[in-house]
Amino acid sequence: MSTALLTDLTIFILALLVGIEVIGKVPATLHTPLMSATNAIHGIVLVGALLIGLTAHNAVGYVIAFIAAFFAGANVVGGYAVTGRMLKMFRRKSPQAQGQGQGPGQTGAHPEPAAVNGHKGLKGLVSRMTGTES
């Protein structure tokens, strides 16, 4: 093993351990925004993997470049998929989607008017038994 290869492997392993330690300390509430913000970094990793493939002169270099490009591409696609799901949580729902699946007298924004009109609770039970609406 050459000195350059040993140095590169040492740097790689130390970077891996530092990355695991840093990501392990991120709270769950910040993980998704952090992941969406690192999509640009994964794009740079993808470019680096392609450059490795261009400068490779043997089969081992091509295999390493392919594996690096595959994982970097998977990271980019996965990051954008998670970002899309995260942004979908903050979209406003259409008025039709909010009112679906609700009982009579209920609206999507205010579920309490049904209880006020007597459809729920003791008052609703009494009105159903007597057949009168209040």
Backbone as JSON Lines, residues from 0, in Angstrom:
{"i":0,"aa":"M","n":[0.85,-1.18,0.0],"ca":[0.0,0.0,0.0],"c":[0.89,1.24,0.0]}
{"i":1,"aa":"S","n":[0.56,2.15,-0.88],"ca":[1.38,3.36,-0.97],"c":[0.98,4.36,0.12]}
{"i":2,"aa":"T","n":[1.86,5.29,0.35],"ca":[1.62,6.31,1.37],"c":[0.44,7.2,0.99]}
{"i":3,"aa":"A","n":[0.32,7.54,-0.29],"ca":[-0.78,8.39,-0.74],"c":[-2.13,7.7,-0.53]}
{"i":4,"aa":"L","n":[-2.19,6.39,-0.85],"ca":[-3.43,5.64,-0.67],"c":[-3.8,5.54,0.81]}
{"i":5,"aa":"L","n":[-2.81,5.31,1.65],"ca":[-3.06,5.23,3.09],"c":[-3.54,6.58,3.63]}
{"i":6,"aa":"T","n":[-2.95,7.66,3.16],"ca":[-3.38,9.0,3.58],"c":[-4.81,9.27,3.13]}
{"i":7,"aa":"D","n":[-5.14,8.92,1.87],"ca":[-6.5,9.13,1.37],"c":[-7.52,8.3,2.13]}
{"i":8,"aa":"L","n":[-7.19,7.05,2.44],"ca":[-8.1,6.21,3.21],"c":[-8.3,6.74,4.63]}
{"i":9,"aa":"T","n":[-7.23,7.25,5.23],"ca":[-7.33,7.83,6.58],"c":[-8.24,9.05,6.58]}
{"i":10,"aa":"I","n":[-8.07,9.92,5.59],"ca":[-8.92,11.12,5.49],"c":[-10.37,10.72,5.26]}
{"i":11,"aa":"F","n":[-10.57,9.72,4.4],"ca":[-11.93,9.26,4.12],"c":[-12.6,8.72,5.37]}
{"i":12,"aa":"I","n":[-11.91,7.89,6.12],"ca":[-12.49,7.29,7.33],"c":[-12.74,8.35,8.39]}
{"i":13,"aa":"L","n":[-11.83,9.3,8.55],"ca":[-12.05,10.38,9.52],"c":[-13.24,11.26,9.11]}
{"i":14,"aa":"A","n":[-13.36,11.55,7.81],"ca":[-14.5,12.35,7.34],"c":[-15.81,11.6,7.56]}
{"i":15,"aa":"L","n":[-15.78,10.29,7.35],"ca":[-16.96,9.47,7.59],"c":[-17.38,9.51,9.06]}
{"i":16,"aa":"L","n":[-16.42,9.37,9.95],"ca":[-16.73,9.4,11.38],"c":[-17.23,10.77,11.84]}
{"i":17,"aa":"V","n":[-16.61,11.83,11.33],"ca":[-17.06,13.18,11.69],"c":[-18.46,13.42,11.14]}
{"i":18,"aa":"G","n":[-18.74,12.98,9.92],"ca":[-20.08,13.14,9.34],"c":[-21.15,12.41,10.14]}
{"i":19,"aa":"I","n":[-20.85,11.19,10.56],"ca":[-21.81,10.43,11.37],"c":[-22.04,11.13,12.7]}
{"i":20,"aa":"E","n":[-21.0,11.64,13.29],"ca":[-21.13,12.33,14.58],"c":[-21.95,13.62,14.45]}
{"i":21,"aa":"V","n":[-21.72,14.37,13.39],"ca":[-22.44,15.64,13.2],"c":[-23.91,15.38,12.9]}
{"i":22,"aa":"I","n":[-24.2,14.45,11.99],"ca":[-25.59,14.17,11.63],"c":[-26.33,13.53,12.8]}
{"i":23,"aa":"G","n":[-25.64,12.74,13.6],"ca":[-26.27,12.12,14.76],"c":[-26.73,13.12,15.8]}
{"i":24,"aa":"K","n":[-26.13,14.3,15.84],"ca":[-26.49,15.33,16.82],"c":[-27.61,16.25,16.35]}
{"i":25,"aa":"V","n":[-28.06,16.1,15.09],"ca":[-29.11,16.97,14.56],"c":[-30.46,16.5,15.09]}
{"i":26,"aa":"P","n":[-31.25,17.42,15.68],"ca":[-32.58,17.01,16.15],"c":[-33.49,16.62,14.98]}
{"i":27,"aa":"A","n":[-34.47,15.79,15.27],"ca":[-35.36,15.28,14.21],"c":[-36.12,16.4,13.5]}
{"i":28,"aa":"T","n":[-36.44,17.48,14.21],"ca":[-37.18,18.57,13.59],"c":[-36.37,19.32,12.55]}
{"i":29,"aa":"L","n":[-35.05,19.26,12.65],"ca":[-34.19,19.96,11.7],"c":[-33.65,19.06,10.61]}
{"i":30,"aa":"H","n":[-33.89,17.76,10.71],"ca":[-33.27,16.83,9.76],"c":[-33.76,17.05,8.34]}
{"i":31,"aa":"T","n":[-35.07,17.24,8.14],"ca":[-35.61,17.4,6.79],"c":[-35.15,18.71,6.15]}
{"i":32,"aa":"P","n":[-35.21,19.86,6.83],"ca":[-34.68,21.08,6.21],"c":[-33.17,20.97,5.94]}
{"i":33,"aa":"L","n":[-32.45,20.31,6.82],"ca":[-31.02,20.13,6.59],"c":[-30.78,19.28,5.36]}
{"i":34,"aa":"M","n":[-31.57,18.23,5.2],"ca":[-31.41,17.36,4.05],"c":[-31.74,18.09,2.76]}
{"i":35,"aa":"S","n":[-32.77,18.92,2.77],"ca":[-33.12,19.65,1.55],"c":[-32.07,20.7,1.21]}
{"i":36,"aa":"A","n":[-31.42,21.25,2.22],"ca":[-30.39,22.26,1.97],"c":[-29.11,21.65,1.43]}
{"i":37,"aa":"T","n":[-28.89,20.38,1.65],"ca":[-27.64,19.76,1.2],"c":[-27.74,19.17,-0.2]}
{"i":38,"aa":"N","n":[-28.85,19.39,-0.91],"ca":[-28.96,18.87,-2.26],"c":[-27.88,19.44,-3.18]}
{"i":39,"aa":"A","n":[-27.51,20.69,-2.97],"ca":[-26.45,21.29,-3.78],"c":[-25.11,20.59,-3.53]}
{"i":40,"aa":"I","n":[-24.86,20.22,-2.29],"ca":[-23.62,19.51,-1.97],"c":[-23.6,18.15,-2.65]}
{"i":41,"aa":"H","n":[-24.74,17.46,-2.67],"ca":[-24.8,16.17,-3.34],"c":[-24.62,16.32,-4.84]}
{"i":42,"aa":"G","n":[-25.08,17.44,-5.39],"ca":[-24.84,17.71,-6.81],"c":[-23.36,17.87,-7.1]}
{"i":43,"aa":"I","n":[-22.64,18.51,-6.19],"ca":[-21.19,18.66,-6.35],"c":[-20.5,17.3,-6.25]}
{"i":44,"aa":"V","n":[-21.0,16.45,-5.34],"ca":[-20.46,15.09,-5.23],"c":[-20.69,14.32,-6.53]}
{"i":45,"aa":"L","n":[-21.83,14.52,-7.16],"ca":[-22.12,13.86,-8.43],"c":[-21.16,14.34,-9.52]}
{"i":46,"aa":"V","n":[-20.89,15.63,-9.56],"ca":[-19.91,16.15,-10.52],"c":[-18.52,15.57,-10.24]}
{"i":47,"aa":"G","n":[-18.15,15.47,-8.98],"ca":[-16.86,14.87,-8.62],"c":[-16.78,13.42,-9.05]}
{"i":48,"aa":"A","n":[-17.87,12.68,-8.91],"ca":[-17.88,11.28,-9.33],"c":[-17.71,11.17,-10.84]}
{"i":49,"aa":"L","n":[-18.33,12.08,-11.57],"ca":[-18.16,12.08,-13.03],"c":[-16.74,12.43,-13.42]}
{"i":50,"aa":"L","n":[-16.12,13.34,-12.69],"ca":[-14.72,13.68,-12.96],"c":[-13.79,12.51,-12.67]}
{"i":51,"aa":"I","n":[-14.1,11.74,-11.64],"ca":[-13.32,10.53,-11.35],"c":[-13.42,9.57,-12.53]}
{"i":52,"aa":"G","n":[-14.62,9.44,-13.08],"ca":[-14.81,8.57,-14.24],"c":[-14.04,9.04,-15.46]}
{"i":53,"aa":"L","n":[-13.92,10.36,-15.63],"ca":[-13.17,10.89,-16.78],"c":[-11.67,10.66,-16.65]}
{"i":54,"aa":"T","n":[-11.18,10.72,-15.42],"ca":[-9.73,10.59,-15.23],"c":[-9.29,9.16,-14.93]}
{"i":55,"aa":"A","n":[-10.25,8.21,-14.85],"ca":[-9.9,6.83,-14.55],"c":[-9.19,6.2,-15.75]}
{"i":56,"aa":"H","n":[-8.2,5.36,-15.44],"ca":[-7.44,4.69,-16.49],"c":[-7.52,3.18,-16.41]}
{"i":57,"aa":"N","n":[-8.28,2.66,-15.43],"ca":[-8.39,1.2,-15.3],"c":[-9.8,0.85,-14.84]}
{"i":58,"aa":"A","n":[-10.07,-0.44,-14.77],"ca":[-11.42,-0.91,-14.43],"c":[-11.82,-0.54,-13.0]}
{"i":59,"aa":"V","n":[-10.86,-0.55,-12.08],"ca":[-11.17,-0.2,-10.69],"c":[-11.65,1.25,-10.59]}
{"i":60,"aa":"G","n":[-11.0,2.13,-11.32],"ca":[-11.41,3.54,-11.33],"c":[-12.81,3.73,-11.89]}
{"i":61,"aa":"Y","n":[-13.12,2.98,-12.95],"ca":[-14.46,3.07,-13.54],"c":[-15.53,2.53,-12.58]}
{"i":62,"aa":"V","n":[-15.22,1.46,-11.88],"ca":[-16.18,0.89,-10.93],"c":[-16.42,1.85,-9.76]}
{"i":63,"aa":"I","n":[-15.35,2.41,-9.25],"ca":[-15.48,3.38,-8.15],"c":[-16.26,4.6,-8.61]}
{"i":64,"aa":"A","n":[-16.0,5.08,-9.82],"ca":[-16.73,6.23,-10.35],"c":[-18.21,5.91,-10.51]}
{"i":65,"aa":"F","n":[-18.51,4.7,-11.0],"ca":[-19.91,4.32,-11.17],"c":[-20.63,4.25,-9.83]}
{"i":66,"aa":"I","n":[-20.0,3.62,-8.84],"ca":[-20.61,3.5,-7.51],"c":[-20.82,4.89,-6.89]}
{"i":67,"aa":"A","n":[-19.81,5.76,-7.01],"ca":[-19.92,7.12,-6.46],"c":[-21.03,7.9,-7.16]}
{"i":68,"aa":"A","n":[-21.11,7.77,-8.49],"ca":[-22.15,8.48,-9.23],"c":[-23.54,7.94,-8.88]}
{"i":69,"aa":"F","n":[-23.64,6.62,-8.71],"ca":[-24.93,6.02,-8.35],"c":[-25.42,6.54,-7.0]}
{"i":70,"aa":"F","n":[-24.55,6.49,-6.0],"ca":[-24.97,6.94,-4.67],"c":[-25.21,8.44,-4.61]}
{"i":71,"aa":"A","n":[-24.39,9.22,-5.32],"ca":[-24.62,10.66,-5.34],"c":[-25.93,10.99,-6.04]}
{"i":72,"aa":"G","n":[-26.22,10.29,-7.13],"ca":[-27.5,10.51,-7.82],"c":[-28.68,10.11,-6.97]}
{"i":73,"aa":"A","n":[-28.55,8.99,-6.25],"ca":[-29.62,8.56,-5.35],"c":[-29.84,9.59,-4.24]}
{"i":74,"aa":"N","n":[-28.76,10.18,-3.75],"ca":[-28.88,11.22,-2.72],"c":[-29.59,12.45,-3.26]}
{"i":75,"aa":"V","n":[-29.26,12.86,-4.47],"ca":[-29.9,14.04,-5.06],"c":[-31.39,13.79,-5.26]}
{"i":76,"aa":"V","n":[-31.74,12.66,-5.87],"ca":[-33.15,12.35,-6.12],"c":[-33.91,12.2,-4.81]}
{"i":77,"aa":"G","n":[-33.34,11.49,-3.84],"ca":[-34.0,11.32,-2.55],"c":[-34.16,12.64,-1.81]}
{"i":78,"aa":"G","n":[-33.16,13.5,-1.89],"ca":[-33.25,14.8,-1.24],"c":[-34.36,15.65,-1.82]}
{"i":79,"aa":"Y","n":[-34.5,15.64,-3.15],"ca":[-35.58,16.42,-3.76],"c":[-36.95,15.79,-3.48]}
{"i":80,"aa":"A","n":[-37.01,14.48,-3.38],"ca":[-38.28,13.83,-3.04],"c":[-38.71,14.21,-1.62]}
{"i":81,"aa":"V","n":[-37.77,14.21,-0.69],"ca":[-38.09,14.59,0.69],"c":[-38.46,16.06,0.77]}
{"i":82,"aa":"T","n":[-37.75,16.89,0.01],"ca":[-38.07,18.33,-0.01],"c":[-39.46,18.55,-0.56]}
{"i":83,"aa":"G","n":[-39.83,17.83,-1.6],"ca":[-41.18,17.96,-2.16],"c":[-42.25,17.56,-1.16]}
{"i":84,"aa":"R","n":[-42.01,16.48,-0.43],"ca":[-42.97,16.06,0.59],"c":[-43.05,17.07,1.71]}
{"i":85,"aa":"M","n":[-41.91,17.64,2.09],"ca":[-41.89,18.63,3.16],"c":[-42.67,19.88,2.74]}
{"i":86,"aa":"L","n":[-42.46,20.35,1.52],"ca":[-43.16,21.55,1.05],"c":[-44.65,21.29,0.86]}
{"i":87,"aa":"K","n":[-45.02,20.06,0.55],"ca":[-46.44,19.72,0.4],"c":[-47.18,19.86,1.72]}
{"i":88,"aa":"M","n":[-46.48,19.69,2.84],"ca":[-47.12,19.83,4.15],"c":[-47.57,21.26,4.4]}
{"i":89,"aa":"F","n":[-46.92,22.24,3.76],"ca":[-47.22,23.64,4.04],"c":[-48.16,24.26,3.01]}
{"i":90,"aa":"R","n":[-48.64,23.48,2.05],"ca":[-49.6,24.01,1.07],"c":[-50.97,24.11,1.7]}
{"i":91,"aa":"R","n":[-51.7,25.13,1.24],"ca":[-53.07,25.27,1.71],"c":[-53.94,24.28,0.97]}
{"i":92,"aa":"K","n":[-54.86,23.68,1.69],"ca":[-55.78,22.73,1.08],"c":[-56.89,23.51,0.39]}
{"i":93,"aa":"S","n":[-57.41,22.96,-0.7],"ca":[-58.51,23.61,-1.39],"c":[-59.77,23.51,-0.53]}
{"i":94,"aa":"P","n":[-60.72,24.43,-0.7],"ca":[-61.94,24.38,0.13],"c":[-62.73,23.09,-0.08]}
{"i":95,"aa":"Q","n":[-62.7,22.5,-1.28],"ca":[-63.43,21.25,-1.52],"c":[-62.81,20.12,-0.73]}
{"i":96,"aa":"A","n":[-61.48,20.07,-0.67],"ca":[-60.81,18.98,0.03],"c":[-61.01,19.08,1.54]}
{"i":97,"aa":"Q","n":[-61.18,20.31,2.05],"ca":[-61.36,20.47,3.49],"c":[-62.75,20.01,3.92]}
{"i":98,"aa":"G","n":[-63.77,20.15,3.09],"ca":[-65.13,19.83,3.48],"c":[-65.49,18.37,3.27]}
{"i":99,"aa":"Q","n":[-64.66,17.58,2.63],"ca":[-65.0,16.19,2.34],"c":[-64.92,15.35,3.6]}
{"i":100,"aa":"G","n":[-65.83,14.38,3.7],"ca":[-65.8,13.43,4.8],"c":[-66.3,13.99,6.12]}
{"i":101,"aa":"Q","n":[-67.0,15.11,6.09],"ca":[-67.48,15.72,7.31],"c":[-68.97,15.43,7.47]}
{"i":102,"aa":"G","n":[-69.45,15.53,8.67],"ca":[-70.85,15.27,8.95],"c":[-71.73,16.43,8.52]}
{"i":103,"aa":"P","n":[-73.04,16.3,8.68],"ca":[-73.96,17.39,8.3],"c":[-73.76,18.6,9.2]}
{"i":104,"aa":"G","n":[-73.78,19.74,8.57],"ca":[-73.65,20.98,9.33],"c":[-72.22,21.34,9.67]}
{"i":105,"aa":"Q","n":[-71.27,20.52,9.27],"ca":[-69.87,20.81,9.59],"c":[-69.18,21.37,8.37]}
{"i":106,"aa":"T","n":[-68.3,22.28,8.61],"ca":[-67.44,22.77,7.55],"c":[-66.02,22.37,7.88]}
{"i":107,"aa":"G","n":[-65.13,22.44,6.88],"ca":[-63.75,22.02,7.1],"c":[-63.02,22.9,8.09]}
{"i":108,"aa":"A","n":[-63.33,24.2,8.11],"ca":[-62.6,25.1,8.97],"c":[-63.15,25.11,10.41]}
{"i":109,"aa":"H","n":[-64.47,24.9,10.55],"ca":[-65.09,25.01,11.87],"c":[-65.93,23.77,12.15]}
{"i":110,"aa":"P","n":[-65.4,22.78,12.86],"ca":[-66.2,21.59,13.14],"c":[-67.2,21.79,14.27]}
{"i":111,"aa":"E","n":[-67.15,22.91,15.01],"ca":[-68.02,23.11,16.16],"c":[-69.47,23.45,15.83]}
{"i":112,"aa":"P","n":[-69.81,24.07,14.69],"ca":[-71.21,24.44,14.47],"c":[-72.17,23.26,14.52]}
{"i":113,"aa":"A","n":[-71.74,22.06,14.18],"ca":[-72.63,20.91,14.26],"c":[-73.05,20.65,15.71]}
{"i":114,"aa":"A","n":[-72.14,20.81,16.63],"ca":[-72.46,20.61,18.04],"c":[-73.39,21.71,18.53]}
{"i":115,"aa":"V","n":[-73.22,22.92,18.04],"ca":[-74.08,24.03,18.44],"c":[-75.49,23.81,17.9]}
{"i":116,"aa":"N","n":[-75.62,23.24,16.69],"ca":[-76.93,23.01,16.08],"c":[-77.65,21.8,16.66]}
{"i":117,"aa":"G","n":[-77.02,21.06,17.55],"ca":[-77.7,19.96,18.19],"c":[-77.47,18.61,17.53]}
{"i":118,"aa":"H","n":[-76.53,18.49,16.66],"ca":[-76.27,17.21,16.0],"c":[-75.38,16.3,16.84]}
{"i":119,"aa":"K","n":[-74.74,16.84,17.86],"ca":[-73.86,16.04,18.7],"c":[-74.22,16.25,20.16]}
{"i":120,"aa":"G","n":[-73.74,15.35,20.97],"ca":[-73.91,15.49,22.41],"c":[-75.32,15.17,22.87]}
{"i":121,"aa":"L","n":[-75.62,15.54,24.09],"ca":[-76.92,15.25,24.71],"c":[-78.05,15.97,23.99]}
{"i":122,"aa":"K","n":[-77.81,17.2,23.6],"ca":[-78.84,17.96,22.91],"c":[-79.18,17.3,21.58]}
{"i":123,"aa":"G","n":[-78.2,16.78,20.86],"ca":[-78.45,16.09,19.59],"c":[-79.19,14.79,19.8]}
{"i":124,"aa":"L","n":[-78.84,14.06,20.86],"ca":[-79.53,12.8,21.16],"c":[-81.01,13.05,21.48]}
{"i":125,"aa":"V","n":[-81.28,14.07,22.27],"ca":[-82.67,14.4,22.62],"c":[-83.43,14.83,21.38]}
{"i":126,"aa":"S","n":[-82.8,15.62,20.51],"ca":[-83.52,16.07,19.32],"c":[-83.79,14.91,18.37]}
{"i":127,"aa":"R","n":[-82.94,13.92,18.33],"ca":[-83.18,12.73,17.47],"c":[-84.31,11.86,18.06]}
{"i":128,"aa":"M","n":[-84.32,11.74,19.35],"ca":[-85.35,10.9,19.98],"c":[-86.73,11.52,19.85]}
{"i":129,"aa":"T","n":[-86.8,12.83,19.99],"ca":[-88.1,13.49,19.9],"c":[-88.47,13.85,18.48]}
{"i":130,"aa":"G","n":[-87.49,13.83,17.58],"ca":[-87.77,14.14,16.18],"c":[-87.86,15.63,15.92]}
{"i":131,"aa":"T","n":[-87.41,16.43,16.84],"ca":[-87.43,17.88,16.64],"c":[-86.01,18.38,16.45]}
{"i":132,"aa":"E","n":[-85.89,19.41,15.7],"ca":[-84.6,20.07,15.51],"c":[-84.6,21.35,16.33]}
{"i":133,"aa":"S","n":[-83.49,21.66,16.97],"ca":[-83.45,22.88,17.77],"c":[-82.84,24.0,17.02]}
